[in-house]
Amino acid sequence: MNIEHSPSNTTILGRRVLLALLAIATPCSAQFDPSVTTSFDNLQGGFASGFSQDVLFPEGSEGPTSLVIQFDRGSFDFTGFVPSQQVGAVVFDILIQTPVVIVAGQIIAEVQISTVSSDTMSAIAMVTEITGNVAAGLALLGFPNPTGQVAFDVLFTDLPDDTGGIMSVTDAGSLPLTGILDFDVPLIWTTEPIFRHSPTGEDLGVNTIFTSTTGAVVSFDELFPVADSLGPEFQRGDCNTDGSFNIADAIFSLDSLFGGGVDGSCGDACDSNDDGSINIADAIFTLAALSPSLHCSVEARCQILPPLAHAVGMKPIMTLSSARSTTPADPETITSASRHIPVPDGESGADRK
């Protein structure tokens, strides 16, 4: 029986047959028995991650009216997100099997931002596509085609001081989820990387609460081990950590090494040549990078300039062969400098001539 092309005079009969066949398999007493599995794109402290939930509302169970996901640490980060932007998706895999017909395909809804502020973001999950013969199957069951309709209303709320966030989802009524389900309703909910893990690492608790059409509540708790943060970003060469890279950093480094001055608060920043130790070679490397006669650009593979070269573990590389000068350089100056600048990994002294 091809329900996509059924003659109009058999539509009512087909609907009755399908409903009757579905009713045979439906238990007399309803229950609310969803299941859920949560996963994350990454579990690295301090990093933003998308997350997904694989949910099943089984046949014979009540349908849901709402879903609430609460994270007990970390935060929602809405930076860069704007209204109308897609921030996630919901995909229903529909498979209805009866002795006379099989309904199979997907209902796909895109989660689009409605409003966004520093601590909240509202969105709607709108049905954008239906595949297979699902639309025809829904029609036989008496449901209109939901394409273009809002399936869910969504609200993301960021809690203060890295104490987590809440995602609330409410059924908008355009999908056949109300009352007793005549077939399994499996869905996968995914988001863009809007949740930022706590930089302190530790375990992340996720509590998911489903509420049924009659008010029954089912709760699930999951625990995820979050790795420690990789550490704060730093500017290589900014030894005095004032946010800029200049001669004061070389002076600070020399004073710390030989003048009894205080040590830099970030060892990686003072290790200008990134050789794993802090010594006079770092001050010399800094001065060489600042020298007008040894001016480097990004194209010249010098990663210590321009000033804000933020990266964890970034290795500054400068070769005299690629340095560009705006004024004639003193050959002796270049020769002298070349004796003190460490040769980067994989380069020989011949490469610097």
Buried (B, 14 or more C-beta within 10 A) or exposed (E): EEBEEBEEEEBEEBBEBBEEBBEEEEEEEBEBBBEBEBBBBBBBBBBBBBBBBBBBBBBBBBBBBBBBBBBBBBBBBBEEBEEEEBBBBBBBBBEBEBEEBBBBBBBBBBBBBEEBEEBBBBBBBBBBEBBBBBBBBBBBBEEEBBBEBBBBBBBBBBBEEBEBBBBBBBBBBBBBBBEBBBBBBBBBBBBBBBBBBBBEBEEBBBBBBBBBBEEBEBEBEBEBEBBEBEEEEBBBBBBBBEEEBBEEBBBBBBBBBEEEBEEBEBEBBBBBBBBEEBEEBBBBBBBBBBBEBBBBEEEBBBBBBEEEBEEEEBBBBBBBEBBEEEEEBEEEEBEEBBEBBBEBEEEEEEEBE
